[in-house]
Amino acid sequence: MLDLWVRQPIALDPDVARSIATDYLAPSGYDVLERSWIDRRRSPQEAALRSLGPSDLERLERGNPTAPDPVFEDLRRYAPNPNQRRTIAIVDRGANADHPALAPRIWRNPGEIPNNLIDDDRNGLVDDVHGPIVGFTDHGTMVAGTATRGTDQVEALLLDWSESVMDWASQVDYAAAAGATSLTISMLVQGRDATKRWLDIMDAHPNILFVKSAGNYRNDLRNERPDFAPDNFLPRNLRPNLIVVANALENGQRAEDATIGAPFVTLAAQGTGLMTLGAEGGFIPGDGSSNAAPNVANLAAKCSILAPHLTPSQLKALLVAASTPTPAWQGAVVANGIVDHDQALRLAALSNLMRQGKSLDEAAQMLDLRPAQAADLLARLQRAEATT
């Protein structure tokens, strides 16, 4: 059954409901029956659509997570391997791998036969089809939906926050062996043991980009507090392969409860209001830095497809360089602003074209940039590489 959870319920005209079904739901894999949108008996689909608020309908129109990312699709023709895939490990409590919009974007273990209760690949895990995870939650589905938005070339490998099957270090080893190039954590990592373990994991995997939510604690990490000390709170640590993401509103402003503080918080990205996927099906508006972090992980994965030569630290610098500084974020994050999705993708493509031997003018023309714009982007990238 389709379930769309939102706030501010409204009633929808049948023609509006039919349009939503045709334009958004059917292309995303839902079984849409024509009679459902005109039957006055309130079918489950119609009841679900009636729960959509006007702001969420507008958000869905602007940012359907299942729709192709037009800028990425345009630029990937310049990638060394346009069909290359990237795998993001999601450390959470599971995601609904059967969600019709998520199913094509979930990593699948090629050595495992689903639901046969046998450890087919003899790795010590039974039916680890999508990773060492059991069950799923709303939060995990939200994170996976955002991490894979806009393309089928970015897939989610599901890791288990609760460590019910494997400890964190073993799970990250598992993800690395499966080809994961990035990992996102939208869970609270606090306490000396958890913080040290994750720092050790990052140091052991320098080729993986770790993207961590800053939190929604209405605090500034520049202020000394015992509960947010470096040995007690993961986001208060610096690593070349760690990006810490603050939550931004749809208008680019700081969320009221955002955790901030350069040099610990790297950049900002939209989390609140960014449409993603619900555990029981359909779309929901995401919220907090829990949604902002996978938004950045998704962008980094796309940039990595466009410029596969970039290391985790170089990707981090690229996203900082592609951010737009604003007074609201000055000093709050290293980038002094919210990351610009389109600019990051163009900078990645520009870096790749220059590496392939194109001149600045040639690369700029191919990317519909003025030479001065391209030069400015490259200069910003050089500065970011020197400071992050």
C-alpha positions in Angstrom: 0.0 0.0 0.0 1.3 3.5 -0.8 1.7 5.7 2.2 2.6 9.4 1.9 3.2 10.9 5.3 3.2 14.7 5.6 1.8 17.5 7.7 -1.1 19.9 7.2 -3.6 17.6 5.6 -5.7 18.9 2.7 -8.3 17.5 0.4 -7.3 17.0 -3.2 -9.4 17.5 -6.3 -9.6 14.2 -8.3 -7.9 15.8 -11.3 -5.0 17.0 -9.1 -4.7 13.5 -7.6 -4.7 11.9 -11.1 -2.0 14.4 -12.2 0.2 13.5 -9.2 -0.3 9.8 -9.8 0.7 10.1 -13.5 3.5 12.6 -13.1 5.2 11.4 -9.9 4.0 8.0 -8.6 3.7 5.8 -11.7 7.2 6.7 -13.0 8.6 5.8 -9.6 7.3 2.2 -9.7 3.9 2.5 -7.9 0.9 0.5 -9.1 -1.4 3.3 -9.9 -5.0 2.3 -10.8 -7.0 4.9 -12.7 -10.1 4.3 -10.8 -8.3 5.1 -7.5 -8.2 8.7 -8.4 -11.9 9.1 -9.2 -13.5 6.5 -6.9 -15.3 8.5 -4.1 -15.0 5.5 -1.8 -11.5 6.7 -0.7 -9.2 4.0 -1.8 -5.9 3.6 0.1 -4.0 5.5 -2.6 -6.5 8.4 -2.6 -6.5 8.6 1.1 -2.7 8.8 1.1 -2.7 11.5 -1.5 -5.3 13.5 0.5 -2.8 13.6 3.3 -0.3 15.6 1.2 0.1 19.2 2.4 0.5 22.0 -0.2 4.1 22.7 0.8 5.0 19.1 0.4 3.4 18.9 -3.1 5.6 21.9 -4.1 8.7 20.3 -2.6 7.9 17.1 -4.5 7.6 19.0 -7.7 10.9 20.8 -7.1 12.8 17.8 -5.8 11.4 14.4 -6.4 14.1 12.0 -5.1 13.3 9.4 -7.7 13.6 11.8 -10.7 16.9 11.9 -12.6 19.3 14.6 -11.6 19.4 16.7 -14.8 22.8 18.4 -14.2 24.5 15.1 -13.3 22.9 13.3 -16.3 24.2 16.1 -18.6 27.7 16.1 -17.2 28.3 12.4 -16.9 28.9 12.1 -20.7 32.3 13.7 -19.9 33.2 11.1 -17.2 35.9 8.5 -18.0 33.2 5.8 -17.4 29.7 7.4 -17.7 28.1 4.2 -16.4 30.2 3.7 -13.4 28.4 3.1 -10.1 29.2 4.3 -6.6 28.3 2.5 -3.4 27.5 4.4 -0.2 27.5 2.5 3.1 24.6 3.6 5.3 25.2 3.1 9.1 21.7 3.1 10.5 18.9 0.7 11.6 18.0 -0.6 8.2 16.0 0.7 5.2 13.0 -0.7 3.4 14.8 -2.4 0.4 11.4 -3.3 -1.1 10.3 0.3 -1.4 9.6 0.6 -5.1 11.7 3.7 -5.5 14.6 2.4 -3.4 14.8 -1.2 -4.6 16.7 -0.4 -7.8 19.2 1.6 -5.7 20.1 -0.9 -3.0 23.4 -2.8 -3.2 22.9 -6.5 -3.8 25.4 -9.1 -2.7 26.1 -11.1 -5.8 27.1 -14.2 -3.8 23.9 -14.4 -1.8 20.5 -16.0 -2.7 17.7 -14.1 -0.9 15.7 -15.7 1.8 17.1 -19.2 1.6 18.5 -19.1 5.2 21.9 -20.2 3.9 25.2 -18.5 4.0 25.8 -18.9 0.2 29.0 -16.8 0.0 30.4 -18.4 3.2 31.2 -15.0 4.8 29.6 -16.0 8.1 26.4 -14.1 7.4 23.1 -15.7 6.4 21.0 -13.8 3.7 23.1 -10.6 3.8 21.6 -9.6 0.5 21.8 -5.9 1.1 24.4 -5.9 3.8 24.7 -7.1 7.5 21.4 -5.6 8.5 18.2 -7.0 10.0 14.9 -5.1 9.7 14.3 -1.5 8.7 13.2 1.9 10.2 11.7 5.2 9.1 15.0 6.9 9.8 17.1 4.5 7.8 14.8 4.6 4.9 14.9 8.4 4.9 18.7 8.4 4.9 19.0 5.7 2.1 16.4 7.6 0.0 18.4 10.8 0.2 21.7 9.1 -0.3 20.6 7.6 -3.6 18.5 10.4 -4.9 18.6 11.5 -8.5 20.3 8.5 -10.1 20.4 4.7 -10.3 24.2 4.9 -10.4 24.5 5.5 -6.7 23.5 2.6 -4.5 23.1 2.1 -0.7 24.8 -0.7 1.2 23.0 -1.2 4.6 25.1 -1.5 7.7 23.7 -2.1 11.2 24.1 0.6 13.8 23.1 -1.7 16.6 25.9 -4.2 15.8 23.5 -7.1 16.2 25.3 -9.1 13.5 28.8 -7.6 13.3 30.8 -4.9 15.1 31.2 -1.5 13.4 34.8 -2.1 12.3 34.0 -5.5 10.7 31.0 -4.0 8.9 33.1 -1.2 7.4 35.6 -3.8 6.3 32.7 -5.6 4.7 31.6 -2.4 3.0 35.1 -1.6 1.7 35.4 -5.2 0.3 32.1 -4.7 -1.5 33.5 -1.5 -3.1 31.9 1.3 -1.0 33.7 4.5 -1.5 31.8 6.6 1.1 29.9 6.0 4.3 27.3 8.2 6.0 26.3 8.2 9.6 23.3 10.0 10.8 23.3 8.5 14.3 24.6 10.1 17.5 28.2 9.0 18.1 28.9 10.2 21.6 30.9 8.6 24.4 34.6 7.8 24.6 34.3 4.2 23.4 32.1 4.9 20.4 34.1 8.0 19.4 37.5 6.2 19.6 36.2 3.2 17.7 34.9 5.4 14.8 38.1 7.4 14.7 40.1 4.2 14.5 37.8 3.0 11.7 38.4 6.2 9.7 42.1 6.0 10.1 42.0 2.4 8.9 40.0 3.3 5.8 41.7 6.4 4.3 40.1 5.7 0.9 36.6 5.9 2.2 34.9 9.3 2.6 33.0 9.5 5.9 30.1 11.9 6.0 28.7 12.6 9.5 25.7 14.6 10.6 26.7 17.5 12.9 23.6 17.1 15.0 20.6 19.2 16.0 21.7 20.3 19.4 21.5 24.1 19.0 25.2 24.4 19.9 28.5 25.7 18.7 31.4 23.2 18.8 33.8 26.1 19.2 32.6 26.3 22.8 34.3 24.0 25.2 31.8 21.6 26.8 32.7 18.3 28.4 29.8 16.4 26.7 31.1 17.7 23.3 34.8 17.2 23.9 36.9 15.6 21.1 37.2 12.3 23.0 33.5 12.2 23.6 31.8 13.5 20.5 32.8 12.3 17.0 31.9 15.5 15.0 34.4 17.5 17.1 37.3 15.7 15.5 39.2 16.5 12.3 40.2 13.9 9.7 41.1 14.4 6.1 38.4 11.9 5.0 35.7 13.2 7.4 33.0 15.7 6.4 30.6 17.0 9.1 27.4 18.5 7.8 25.1 21.1 9.4 21.5 21.3 8.6 20.2 24.1 6.4 16.6 25.1 5.6 15.2 25.1 2.1 16.0 28.8 1.8 19.7 28.2 2.7 19.4 29.7 6.2 20.6 27.9 9.3 18.1 25.6 11.0 17.3 27.0 14.4 18.6 23.9 16.2 21.7 23.3 13.9 25.0 22.3 15.4 27.7 24.5 14.0 31.3 25.6 14.5 34.3 25.7 12.2 36.7 24.0 11.9 34.8 21.0 13.1 31.7 21.4 11.0 32.7 21.3 7.3 29.8 22.7 5.4 26.0 23.0 5.3 23.4 21.3 3.1 19.6 21.2 3.1 18.1 18.5 5.3 14.9 20.0 6.5 12.1 19.8 3.9 14.2 17.8 1.4 11.8 15.2 0.1 12.9 11.6 0.6 11.4 8.1 1.1 9.2 6.7 3.8 9.6 3.3 5.3 6.1 2.2 4.5 6.2 3.5 0.9 5.8 6.9 -0.7 7.5 10.2 0.0 8.1 12.2 3.2 9.8 15.5 3.9 13.2 14.8 5.6 14.5 16.8 8.5 17.6 17.7 10.4 21.2 17.0 9.8 20.2 13.3 9.6 18.9 14.2 6.1 21.6 16.8 5.3 24.5 14.3 5.7 23.2 11.8 3.1 22.4 14.7 0.8 26.1 15.5 0.9 27.1 11.9 0.6 25.0 11.6 -2.5 26.5 14.7 -4.1 30.1 13.4 -3.3 29.3 10.1 -5.0 28.1 11.8 -8.1 31.2 14.0 -8.1 33.3 10.9 -7.8 31.7 9.4 -10.8 32.4 12.6 -12.8 36.0 12.8 -11.5 37.1 9.3 -10.2 40.7 10.5 -9.6 39.6 12.5 -6.6 40.6 11.2 -3.2 38.3 11.6 -0.2 40.3 14.6 1.0 40.1 16.1 -2.5 36.3 15.5 -2.7 36.0 17.2 0.7 37.9 20.2 -0.6 35.8 20.3 -3.8 32.6 20.5 -1.9 33.9 23.2 0.3 35.1 25.1 -2.8 31.7 24.7 -4.4 29.8 26.2 -1.4 28.3 29.6 -1.5 29.4 31.8 1.4 26.6 33.7 3.2 26.6 35.9 6.3 24.4 33.3 8.1 27.1 30.7 7.8 30.2 32.8 8.3 32.4 31.0 10.8 29.7 28.4 11.5 31.2 26.0 9.0 34.5 25.8 7.2 32.9 26.5 3.8 31.1 29.6 5.3 28.0 28.5 3.4 25.7 25.9 1.9 27.1 23.5 -0.7 26.0 24.4 -4.2 24.9 21.1 -5.9 25.2 22.2 -9.5 28.5 24.1 -8.9 30.0 21.0 -7.2 29.1 18.8 -10.2 30.5 21.3 -12.7 33.7 21.7 -10.7 34.2 17.9 -10.6 33.6 17.7 -14.3 36.0 20.6 -14.9 38.7 18.9 -12.8 38.3 15.7 -14.8 38.5 17.5 -18.2 41.6 19.4 -17.2 43.2 16.1 -16.1 42.4 14.7 -19.5 44.4 17.5 -21.1 41.7 19.9 -22.1 42.7 23.6 -21.9 40.8 25.9 -19.5 39.0 27.5 -22.4 38.0 24.1 -24.0 36.8 22.7 -20.7 34.9 25.9 -19.9 33.1 25.8 -23.2 32.2 22.2 -22.8 30.6 22.9 -19.5 28.9 26.2 -20.5 31.1 28.2 -18.3 32.9 31.4 -19.0 36.7 31.0 -18.8 36.8 33.4 -15.9 34.2 31.3 -14.0 36.2 28.1 -14.6 39.4 29.8 -13.4 37.7 31.1 -10.3 36.3 27.6 -9.5 39.8 26.1 -9.9 41.3 28.8 -7.7 38.7 28.2 -5.0 39.5 24.5 -5.2 43.2 25.1 -4.7 42.5 27.3 -1.7 40.2 24.7 -0.2 42.7 21.9 -0.7 45.3 23.9 1.2 43.0 24.6 4.2 40.8 21.5 4.7 
